[in-house]
Amino acid sequence: MTIIPFCTSHSSGIGSSAENLHDLCSDTVTWMDGRRFSGDATESDVIEWIDSLDLPESEVRNVGEFDFETKTVLLNSGYEMPIMGLGTYSLSDEECAVSIAALLEAGGRLIDTAYMYGNEAAVGQAIRDSDVPREEIFVITKLYPSQFDHAAEAIDEALEKMGLDYIDMILLHHPGDGDVEAYLALEQAVADGKVHSIGLSNWYVEELEDFLPQVNIIPALVQNEIHPYYQENDVIPYIQSLGIVVQGWYPLGGRGHTAELLGDETISVIAEAHGVSSAQVILRWNLQKGVVVIPGSSDPEHIRENLDLFGFELTDEEMEQINALDRNEKHDWY
């Protein structure tokens, strides 16, 4: 990957920011000198400059853009994240180990956990037991509001519990008292090299409008409940317009609702037309909307199936048919 920083300013240049960002990058990144644009520069000015760099097409990538060849998305933090993986909510330690082993064996590289799941240690152990290089695995965990008043210590506890040198991404689990201060602690953890990217979970338009002006680093990710019965069609474009990637939890409806969603006639007919499962149709629908998916499962066969999303493509008509299923029906309280 090649990174070329740029900024807009009426007076000062990039200053030490470029050097600091460079220090946070891995050794595999090619770093080039950037440029300061005046504060009244237009988007076309920036595009013209990028075109003048004569970069290989493979090196030009927009933040938030899904690459279906590499199966990754470029975050605004400069890191790449897989666009599908495994959610470990409600998995016991033993189930975690088996599920993560199945995920990694099948080529999956994205793992989502949280302090409240009680399985961070099991996730870390499964990663360390794997033959997959650590730098290929993307680990997300979350701080719960009960940790917000001692967020710096909670970050260190997560690192120790997981036995990892760094955590790819930490999210605040949902809004709560002290969330801004907790997020500022995440920002410091990024500066210290403990965490690569940071973000939020269960933040919507109103919450984001209030929260973002109070922090310094724009979240790389917002993770919310998203499935065909609860689509957030007003929230997703807003988040994406900010250069933030959207990730959906409960993509298959959540416990107690999965069977109904997978049995939905509209989805079943589309699945039959493509020779795939209803789960694959739903996950592919998410990807085509630019939403990263982290379905949970303890079944190795289902885990492999949930990663097999690139041998078919939904038509515009099929996407609209699924879009029409929205009931604004939330399946959890977050």
N, C-alpha and C positions, 0 to 999 in steps of 0.2 A: 504494500500500500504506500502511496505517496501522499503526504500532507503538505499543503501550502497555506499558511495562515493569512488572513486578511482582516481588516477592521475598518470601520468608518469613524471619523473624528474630525471636528472642526479645527483641532490644534495638535494635540499630542499624537505621537506615533504608537506603534505596537508596544514599544518599550520592552520591559522584561517579560511580558506575557508570553511572547513566542518562545523565549528560552525556557520558561517554566513549563509550558505545554510540551515542549520537546523532551524535557526530562521525564515526563510522565508516559511517553510513548515507548513501545517495545523496540528491541534492537532490529526487528524486521521492517520497521517503518522507514521509508526514505523521506527525509525532511528537506524542504526547499524554502528559500527566503520568500517572505510574503510581501504584502503591500498595504499601505494605509490609503484609504479613499477619503475624500472630503465628506463632510457630513451630509451634503446634498447630492451625493452620488446616486445614480439610478441603478436599477437591476440590470439594465442593458449595459451600463458601464462595466459592471462586474463580469457579466457574461462575455463581453468583448475581450476583457483582460484574460479570462480563463481560456478562451479560444486562442489567444495569442501565444499561450504557453505551449501549444502544440503537443499536448499530452496524449499518449495512447488512449483510445476510446475506453479501454478497460480500466484506466486510471481515473476516469471522470465519473464520479458517483455522487448523487444527491443524498443529503441526510434524510433518513426515513424511507429511502427507496428500497424496495424488496428486490433482491437478486435471486431469481428462481433457479439460476445455474449453481450458485454457491450455497443457496438456501439460507442466506443471511440478510440482515438489514444493517445499514450504517447508522449508528447512534450519533447524536450531536456531541457526545463526549469524544468522538473519534474512534471508538471501538466498534467492532462488528459483533452482532449477536445473532444466533440462529433464530429462524422464524417459526420453528415448532420444537416442542420439547415435552417435558413431563412435569406435571404438578404433583406434589407429594402430600397435599392436604389429607389428613386422616390416615396416612400410611404408618403402620407400626415400624419399629426399627428393622425387623426381619423383612417385612414387605418392602421397605425402602431399599434395602440391599439388593433384593431380587429384582425389583423394578428398575433400579438404576443400572444394574448389570445388563438387563435386557435392552434398555435404552441405548447404552453405549455400544453394545455388541451390534445393534441394528443401525448404528451410525448417528443416533441422536446425540446432541451435545449440550442441550439446554435443560437445566434442572432448577425448579422453583421450590423453595422451602420458606420457612418463617420460624421465628422464635416461638410463636404460639402453636406451631405444629408439633413441637416437642421432639423433632427428629433431625435437628441440625447435625448432631454428632454422628448419626447413622449416615447422613448424606456425605459428610466429610470422609468417613471411613470407607464408604463405597467408592468414592473418588480416588482415595489413596490406594485402595486395593486394585484399582483398574490399571490395565496396561496402556490406557489412552493418556497421552501427554497432558499434563495439567493445563497448559496454555490453550488446548483445544476445547476445553470444557468451560461453559459459561454458567456460573452459579449465582442465583438470586436468592437473597433472604430478606427478611423484613423486621423492623423494630415495631413492637406493639406500644400503644399509648402508655402502658404502665412502665415503659422503659424511657419515656421521653425526658424525664427529669434527670436521668443519668445516662444520656445517650452515648457519650464518649466511652464510658465504661462498658456499656452494652455492646458497642462495636467490638471492643477488645475481647469481650466474652464470646461473641460469635466466632471471631477468628480462632480463639483458643479451643472452643468447643468443636469446631469443624476441622481443626488441625491444618489450616491452610495459611499460606503466606500472604494471600490477598483474597478479597472477595470481589467478584466481577461487578456485582450491583447490590446495593442495599436500598430498600424502599421503606418509607413510613407506611405502616399497615393501614391506617385510616386516620382521618383528622381527629385531633384531641388537644387538650390543654398542653401547651408547651411544644406544639408541633414545629413552629418556626425555629425555636432554639434547638430542637432535635435535628432539624434539617441543617442548620448551621454547623452542628457537630459532624454531620455527614460530609459537608463541604470541607471541613478541616481534615477528615479522614482521607478524602481524595488528595488533598495537598500533601498528606503524610505518606501517600502510596499504599495505604491499607485497603482502600476501595477504589475501583476504577470508575464506576458510574453510579449515579444516584437517581432516585425517582420517588414516585408516590403511588399509593394504591387506594382506590375508592375515593378519588377526588373528581368532582364534576365541574361544570362550567362556573357556577357561582363560587365554589370553593377555590378553584384555580385563580379566578379574578381577584379574590381577596388575598390569596397566599403568595402568588408569584412576585408582586412588587416588594415583598418583605425579604426575599432571598437573593443570593448573588449568582448562583449557578442554576440555569434553567434545567428542570428535570429531563433526564434522557428518556424516561419511560413513565407512562401512567397505566396502571393495571386495574381494570374494572370488570365487573360482570358483563359479559356479552354473549348472547346466543340468539337463535332465530326468534324466540319469544320475548326477548329483551335486547333490542338492537342498538340503542343509544345513537340513532342516526343523526341526532343534533349534536351529540357530544364528540363523537369520533372525528368529524371534520374540524371542529374547533381545536381539539388537541393537536391534530396533525398540522394545522395551519401555524402552530407555534414551533414547529420543528421537533415535536415530541412524538416518539413512537407509542402506539397503543398496543396493549396486550390484553387478551381476554381470559378471565378465569370463568369456570363453569361453562366452557364452550359447548358442552353437550347437555346443558340444562341443570346440572347439579343433582346430587343424590335425592331420590324421590321423584324426580322429574325426567330423568334420562330416558326411561322406557317410552314415555309419552312422546318425547321429542323425536327419538329414533324411529318411532312408529308412525310419525306424521305422514299422511298419504302423499302430500306434495313432495316431501323429501324422499320418500320410498320410491316414488315413480322416477325421480331424477337419478337416484342411485342405481335403479335397475337399468336405466338407459345407458349408463356409463359402465356397468358391470363392476360397481364398487359398493361399499357399505354406506348406510345412512350416515354413520359417524364420519367417514371420509368426505362425504358431500358437505357436511356442516363445517368441517375443518377447512376444506378447500374454499368454501364460501367466505370464511373469515380471512384467509390469506389474500383472496382477490379483492377484499375490502381494505387491505393493508393492516390487518390485525394479526399480531403474533398469537399463536395458540399454545396452551400448556394443559392439555387434557390430563386428568388424573386416571391412573389405572394401576392395579397390581397384577394384571394378567399379561404375561410376556407376549402372547399372540396379539392382544389388543394394542399393546405398546408398539409393536412392529407395524401393525395396520395403521395406527395413527400417524406414523411417519411417512407412509407410502401415499403421498399426496400430489405427486408430480407426473403421473402417467395419464392424467386427464385434465380437462379444463371445462369449467362451467360456462355456458353461453350467456349472453346478456339477458336473454329471456329467462333462463333458469335462475340467474341471480335475482331478477325482478320477482320471480315467483316466490323465492325464499324471503326476499325483502317484504313481501306482502303478508308474511306470517306474523309480523311484529304485533304483540299484544301489550307491550309495555309492562310485561309480567316479570317482576323481579323475584328471584328465588332465594335471596338471602337479605339480611337487614343492612348490610354495609351500604 
